Amino acid sequence: MIRTLLRDPLAHFLLAGAAIWGALALIGDPVDPASRTIELSRERQAGIALGFERMMGRPPTDAEMDAAIARWVREEVLYREALRLGIDQGDAVVRRRLATKMDELAGAEAEVVRPTDAVLDEWLADNAERYAEGRAVSFTQAFFPSEKTARDARGGLAPPRGTAISLPRLVDAMELAEVEAVFGREFASGLSALSADETWQGPIRSGFGWHLVRLDRRTAGSVPALDEIRERVEADWRSATIAERRQRAYEVLREAYTVEVE
């Protein structure tokens, strides 16, 4: 049980939070706005140098280090004066920035961890439709300016004619990516849910309005091997994992609060 918890990134997040609160309880607020002494420790100087190196791709020269320290001191002076004046209190920008930092802390490990092939293979299998290539559709669409007019036309005896617009009425073997580019993501998503037959279906919404669609043919396509799209799969996995861990961390923290709305 303990080993399982220690391997859980969420547990790391909560332990880190507990450590921070414990440290604050022992040493007090790390920044005392009443203090006029700014201590520049060796650790702080090393952090400033590391920040420069990450940005520039090389260690700073002595002159560049002096300039970086001067910028840090200027920022620290202004920061403490802002605290002294209470500018941070009730400031929506500061509040949002602190909340963002907490979110970043929860997902920090996922930003640097390198997933195994097994993890990415599982992700690819679970999200195969996202990576399928060669998926194409052939359909006929009729455009209507409102959902009501589209529904009324669908209930008629004659095939719907719709309103002329700068979109093709007949579409032959168009890949779904292109459908999304032409008609919009919402239309492409709705089209994917339709069955291929001779009936008019919908209405489906696009960025232009509403459409009745007759889906004539669908080509399934194929999913490339992981080695061919590894970079894209890893980026998608990382983004989803970060979002999931942030949400899990929030839910755990949220349980400790009671919200009273007057």
N, C-alpha and C positions, 0 to 999 in steps of 0.2 A: 504493500500500500504506500509506504513512505517513498520507496524508489519510484513508483509511478508518479507520485506528486512532484518529486524533484525533477522528473523529466518533462513535466508539463510547463510550457512557456507561461501560461497564465499564473501558475504557482510562483514562478520567478518574478513576475510583475508584482504580485501581492507581497511577496517577501521583500522585494526592493522598496515597496511603499512603506512596509512596516519598519524597515531599517531607517528610512528617511525620517519618519515620525519619531523613532526612538532617538536618533541623533539630535533632532531638534529639541527633544525633551531634555537631553543632557547638556547641550551646549547653548541652547537658546536660538534666537533668530540669527541666521548667518550674516545678515546685513543689518546693522544698527544705524538707522538714519541719523541718530544723534551724534555718532562718532565722526570726528574730523580726521581720523587716521586711516589711511588706505595702505594695507599691507600687501605687498606684491611678493608672494612666496615663490620658491623655486618651482613648485608644482604648477602654479599659475603661469609662470614664465614659460614652462615647458608646454603648457596647453596653448598659449598664444603662438609659440613657434610651430606647434603641430598644426594649428589652424591655418597658418600661413602656408605651410608645406602642402597641405591638402588642396589649397586653392591654387597655388602656383606650380606645384609639382616639383619643388626643390626647397631646401632649407633657406631661411632668410639670411642675408648678409647682416653685419653688425648694424649698419645704418638702417636697414629695413626693420630689424628687430627693435631698435630704438623708436622708430616711427610707429610700429605696431603697439608697443607698450604705451606710447603717448596717446594713441587713439583709445586704448583700453582704459587708461586713467581718466581721460575726458568723459568717456561713456559712464564710468563708475561715479564720477562726481555728479554728473547730470542725473543719473539714476537715484543716487542718495538724496539729492535735493528734491527730486520728484516725490520720493517717499516721505520726506520731511514735510512737504506741502500737502500730502494726501492726494496727489493727482491720480494715484492708482485706484483710489476708492470710487466705485461706481462708474468706472471707465469701461465701456463695452468692449473696446479694442483690447485692453489689457486682459479683461475677463476671458475673451475669446482666445487670446494667445495662450493663456495658461491652460485652458481646456484642451487646446490643440497639442500642447506639450505633453499632457497626460495621455492623450490618444497616441502620440508618437512613441511614448515610453512603452505602451502596451504592445505595439507592433514592431518594436525595434529589433527583436531577435529575428523575425521573419525577413527583415530587410537585408540581413547579411548571411543567413544560413544558406547552404547550397543543398538543394533537394536531391535525393538519390533518383536513379533511373526508375526504380520501383514506384516512388511517389509520383513522378511525372507520368509514368505509364498509366497509373490509376486515374490521374487527373484527365489525361487525354481520353481514356475510355469513357469516363463519366461525362465528358463534354465533347464527344466526337462530332456532334452536329455543328459545333462552332468552327471546327477546323476542316470540315469536308470540302473538297475541291471538286469542281466540275458539276456541282448541283445546278440544274437549270430547270426553267419552267416555261411552258407555252400556254398563253391564256388570252382571253378577250375581255376587255374592260369597258364599262360604260360609266361616265363621270356624271355626278349630280352635286349641286351646290349645298344640299342639306341632307341629313339622314332621313328625314321624313319623305322627301321626294324620291329618294333611292328606294325606300321600303315600299312606297306606293307603286313604283315602276316594277318592282320585283313581283308584286301581286297581280300584275296584268297578264293578259293572255298572249300578247305579242312580245317578242324579244325586246328588251330595253334598249333604247337608242341613246339616251343620255344627252349631255350638252357637249358641244365641241370645245376642245381645249388642246393646248399644245403638248399633248401626251399621245403616244401611239395607242390606237384602239386594239390592234392586233399585235401581240408580242410572241415571237417565235424563239424558243431555246435561249432565253436570256438567263445568265447566271444570277443567282440570288443576290450576290454582292452588287451587281449592276442594277437589279431591281430596286435595291435599297437606295442606291445613289440617285436613281431617277424618280422613284415614287416616295421614298422615305422609309425609315426604319419601321414605323408602325404598320405601314402597308405591307412590307416584306414579311413581318412577323405574322400578320393576319393571313397572308397568302399561304404561308407554310402550314397553317392549320386546316386549310381546305382540302377536300377530297377531289381527286381528278375524275370528273364525269361531265356529262353534257348539261347539267343544270346550272342555272345562275345562282350564285351564292353571295352572301354579304348582307348588308353593306359593310365595306372595309374602309377605314379612314386613312387618308394620306395627308400630306402637307398642303394639298390643294383643296380637298373636300372629301366627298364620299364616292365609293365605287361599288358597282355590282360586277362580279367577276365570274367568268366561266373558265375553270381550270381544265385545259385540254390534255396536258401531259406534264409529267414530272420526272426528272432524271435524278437518281439518288446521289450520284457522285461517290467519291472515295476519300478516306482519311489518310493523309501521308504518314509515313513512319516517324517516330519520335525524333530520330537523328536529323530529319529534314527540316523540322520546325521547332527544334528544342528551345531556341532562344525565345520564340514567341510563347510557347507553352509555359516555360519557366517564368516569364514575366507575368502572364495571366495567373498562374498558380500563386505567385508571390503577392500580387495585388489582392486576390481573393483571401489568402491566408491572413494578410495584415488586417483586412476589413473584419474577418471573422474573429480574430484575437482581440481586436479593439472592442467589438461588440460584446464578447464574452466578459472582458474585463469590466466594461461599463455595467453589465448586468449584475456582476458580483458586487461592485461598489454601490450600485443603486439600491440593492437589498438592505443596505445599512441605513437608508434614509426614509423618513416619513414626510410626505408632501402634504401640506395642509393648504387648501385653497379657500380663501374667504369669499 
